[in-house]
């Protein structure tokens, strides 16, 4: 599963449950956008920060991933490293 698909798949659950259960998924998304959007990546994984900041960063990451082509996403993310990893606690 690539980062674009992951972001799409967890959106409703993030809205319903908040960001905390998705630490692993947010780390994967942060890795995928870090080169182009380091501030977004930092906010996605700032667990001492405000929930609203992570939610905003999630929205920005989703937008950034939509703008990236599949090759760019694959290059930014090692898809095999996260195979079979549960996305939420």
Helices and strands as residue ranges (DSSP letters): H 3-17, G 20-22, H 23-33, H 38-44, H 51-67, H 70-76, G 79-82
